[in-house]
Structure formats: C-alpha cells, structure tokens
Amino acid sequence: MLFLCKWVERVWFASTINYKPNIQTLTSFDRWITGLKYSNAFTTEQLNWILTQMAFLCWHIWKARCGALYEHKGEALPDPGLVASSASAAALEFLHVNKKGNQNHDETYMTARIRDQKWVPPQSDFIKLNVNGSWIKSSGEGGVGVVARNASGQLVGGVEKQTRPSKLNFRQFQKRFLWHLGKGGTKWKLNQTRETLNAIKGKKNSSWEVYPILRQIRQKEALLSQIRWCWVHREVNQAADCLASLARRRLCAEAWVNRPPSSLVFILSKDGLPCLPNVEIDMPMTE
C-alpha cells in the first residue's frame, strides 16, 4: 500500500528522495527501515533528513489514498507530484521548527534541499495556477502575479497587478482571477501561501476585512468541476514571484500579449519546461 502499487511508485520517485522501490529487496517495512538506519552510506544528519522525509511521505500517501477513496470516488488518482511536493514541504517545516533553537545546525543542508525543489506540472486534465504577492513595507508599493500552466508546462495565461500591499487586495485579486478563468467548468490547481490556504480551507480564523471575500471564493469553488489548493515554498513559486515583483516596480503591463517578460522566460526555462504561451488573458482590474 505504501510502496508497491504503480501510483505509489510514482510518488516516491517524484519525491526529494527520488526513491524507486525494489520488490526483490523490500521484504518488510520494518526490515527496510532497520537496514537504512544502520547503513554506513549516510551521515547522521543525512539519515535524519531522509527518515523525516519518508515519514511525511508515507503520511501524505495515506491521506491522498483516503481522500481519493472517500472524497473523489470515480475520479482520477491524486497527482503524484503534488503529493510528493506537499510531503516535502511539511517535512522541511517540521525540521525547521525542531531545529529553531539551533539556527546553524543543518541550516545549509536544509536550504540546499529547498533550493533543489522544482515546479511540478499538474495532471493532464488540470491547469495549475501559481499566485504570489510582493511588497515593500516602507514605501507601501505592492504587486500581485498569477501564472497559469498546463500539464505540458505551457504557459496558458498570466496576469499581474500593481496594488496596495494589503491582504484585502491580495485576496480580491485572487478571487477575481479565479472567477474569470473558472468559467466553463475547467479543473484548476492553485499553489498558494500557507496563511491564505488555511484561511480558504477554514482552518484559521481570518480578519473581518477578508471574510466576505473568502466567502465568495468558497462559493465560486462550486462553479469549477474540481479545484485543489496547495502550499509550496517560494523556490517552487518563482514564476509568480517574478511577476509580482515586476508589477510592484511597474516594469511591464498588467497583462501581456504573445510573449511573457524576459525575466519570467528565464525562470520557466530553468524549470525545464516550454515557456512560450499559446493563450494570453487580459483581465481589467479595479482597486
């Protein structure tokens, strides 16, 4: 259940461990863990990192299987890349919290692992939206960027907006962009900040200012055939972060035609994915 089915094999391979289960050598879970623990191939800090990643990966595999069975009957299996990415993010957060008292311990190693993470395309019938905001507290300048890509990594939409660095405008921008692109029952997957994700899912009490907007977001979710929200590290969200920074500095138009900004092309190319758009979306915005 955690190693040998075809879907689970893809999750393990997509993870930061890049592990491919071997049926011949994997006789039982406890023997496998024991062999790994007493192996001389890893240092203590590397082994702790691997075991933590494995623990969260097993937990997220279990949650994804239960979600597919009890919440999405008859639909496609969860995206292996998304499950692996969520597990890795949770593991890194756990390691960071547990080592907060000793800032220098393993900091370089953990930073390198975060940096190695890459954007993962959605499954074939989904469009993935990355959303990010950028602002300078001292000047009050802010911007928001949204990048939409399909399963092939092609840029199918994108928009940026200079705005005041307030949570209200950020939520409003996200809500209106989702409404604009969501017409027609398309399936969407949105990468978002942890704070916003928890607020949308109702896991955190939100400010009274953003409550009406969060309520509208939840109402509009019903218009889509399926939507999935997930939190990712900034390193995986560089495309949207780039657009948000450009919007904050007023370096390009609110929406672009035919070709994305050169700095964004560089980031998309670094992801190893095609970067030329086939559709561009121009959405007028108001403050």
N, C-alpha and C positions, 0 to 999 in steps of 0.2 A: 504493500500500500504506500509506503514512503520511499521506495527505491525502484521497484521492478516494473511498474506499468509504463507504457510508452510516454504518456503525458508527464509523469513524474521525472522520467529520464531527461526530458527537455528542460524541466525546471532546474534540475541540478546542473545541467550543462550551461544554462543561461546565468547561473548564479556567479558571484565573485570567486567562488571556489573552482568553478569550471570542472566539476567532477562528473565522470561518466561511470555509473555503477557497473560492476563486473559480476555477472550472475555466478560465474565459476568460483570466485573468491569470496563473495558475500554470502556466507552461510547463515549468520545471525547478526542482529543489530548489536547486541552486547559484545560479541567477539570482535566485531569490526571496530567498535569504539575502543575496546581494550587494546587492540593491536595498534590503533592510531595513537593512543595515549602513551604507550611505551615505545613508540618508534623513535629512532635516533635521527630521523630525517628533518626534524623541526626543532627550533629553539623553543623555550618555554613560552615566550610571548607570542610566537607564531602559532603554537599549538592552542593557546588560549583563544586567540583570534579565530582560528579555524573551528574550534568546538562551539564558540559562541555563534558563529555564522550558521553552523549546522543545526544548532538548537532552534534558532529562529526560523530557519528554512523549513525544518520539519513541522513547526507550529503553523507556519503560513501555508504549507502544502495541505495540512489537515483542515485548516479553516477554509481554504479555497475549494477543497473537495466537498466539505459540508455545505458551503454556500451554493455550489453547483447542484448538489443533490436536493436541498431543501428550499432554495430560493429561485433557482433558474432551471427548473425541470424542462427537459426537451430542448434546451438551448446549447450552444457550443460550449466546450470546456473553457475554463478561465485561461487567459493569456499567460503562458509560462514565463515570458519576460517580465510581465507586470508582477507576478507572484514573487519571482526572484528579486526584483528591484525593491519591492516593499519589505521583504525579509531582510535584505542587506541594510536598508535604511534603519529599520528597527534595531538590528544588531549593533550598528555603529552608534546609534543614540544610547543604547544600553551601555556600551563600553565607555562612551564619553562621560555619562553620568557616574559610573562606578569609579572612574579614574579622575574625577574632578578635583579631588583633594591633592592629587599629584599631577600638576599640569604638564610636566615634562615627560612623564612616563608614557612611552609608546606614542607620543603625540605625532612624531614624524611618520611612524609606520601607519597610523590611522589616517593621517592626512593623505598619504600616498594612496591608500585604498579607496578613499573617497574620490580622489582625483582620477583614478582608473575607471570609475563608473561612466557609462555612456548612455546616451538616449536610446531607448528600445522602441522599435515600431510597434503599433497595435496589431491585433489580428486582422484578417483580411476584410471583415465587414465593418470595421470601426475606423473612425477618424480621431486622432489624438490631438488635443489642444493643450499647449503649454502656456501658462499665464504667469506673469511676474510684474512686480512694481519696483520703481526706483525713485528715490527722492533724497534731497539734501535738507536736513533739519534747519540749518542756519539760514538758508535762503528761501525756503518754502517752495523750491522747484521740485516738481514730481512728474513722473511719466509711467504709463502702463503699456505693456506689449503682449500680444497674443499671436502665437504661431500654430497653424493647423497643418498636420501632415498625415498622409495615408499609410497603409501597410507597406508600401514600397519605399517610404521615406520621402515621397514627393511633396513639395510644398503646395497645398491646395487652397490656402488662404492665410491672411495675416493682416493685422491692423495694429496701429499704435496711437497713443493719445497723450498729449501733454495735459496734466491735470494737477490739481492741488494734492499734496501728499496726505490725504485723509483716507481713512478706512471706508468712509461712506462712498466716496467717488470710486475707489477701487472695486468695491462690491457692485456698484451700479454699472460700471464698465463691463465687468464680467457677466453680470446678469443680462445686459442688453446684447452683448455679443453672442451669448448662448442662445438667446431668443431669435436673433437674426439668422444664425447658422442652423438652428434646430428645426426650421420649418421643413416638413417633408418626411418626418419620421426617421431621420438618419441616426445611427448609433454613434455616440461620442464618448471619448475617454479624456478626462481633464486632469492634468497634473497641476497641483496647487500647493500653497503653503500650508503648514501644519495647522496654524491658527484658523485660517479660513476653512480648511477641510473639516475640522472639528465643529466649527460653527454651523456649517451647512448640514452636517450629519446630526446636529442636535446634541453633540457630546459636550458642549461647553456653553455656558451662559454668555450671551452676547450683549453688547451695548444696545440701549433702546434706540439709538440712531440707526443702526443697521438692521434691526429686527424686521421692519416692513420689507426691506429688500431681500433678506434671507427667506422670508415667507414667500415672496414672489418667485425666487429661484426654485424653491421646492415645488411650487405649483407648476412651473414651466417644465420641470423634470418629467411630468406626466405626458407632455407633448412628444417626447422622444421615445422611440421604441426601446432604447436601453441607454443608460448613462452610468459611467463608472468614474469615481473620484479617487485620486491617489496623491500622496505626498512624496516629493522627490527632493534630493539635495540640489543645491544651486548649480553644482558641477554638471548635473544632468539637464538642467533647465537654462543652459547658456543662451540658447536662441531667443527665448522670450526675454531674458535678462538684457540681452543686447538691444532688442527693440525698445524696451523700457528706458534704457539709458539714452538711446538716440532721441526718443520722444521728449525726455526731460531736458535735453540740450538743444531741442528744436533743430536737429540736423537732417531730418527728412520729413516728407509729407505724412499726413495722418494715415493714409493707405497708399500703397504703391502699385504701379501697373507694370506688368510684364516681367519685371526683374526686381528681386529684393536688394537691399543695400549691400555694398561690397563686404562690410564687416560681418553681416549675417551670412553671406555666401561662404565666407571662411569657416564659420562655426559649423554650418551644415555639412561642408566638405570634410571637416575634421571628424564628424560623426560617421564618415564613410558612407554617406547616403546621397542620392541625387538631390540637387538643390534648386534646379530651375522650376519655377511654378508652372502649373497648367491652368490654374484659375486664380484670379485675384478678386478680392471682395472689398468694396468701398462702402463703408458704413458711416453715414453722418452721425456725429455725436453732439450732444449739448451738455453744458455743465449743469 
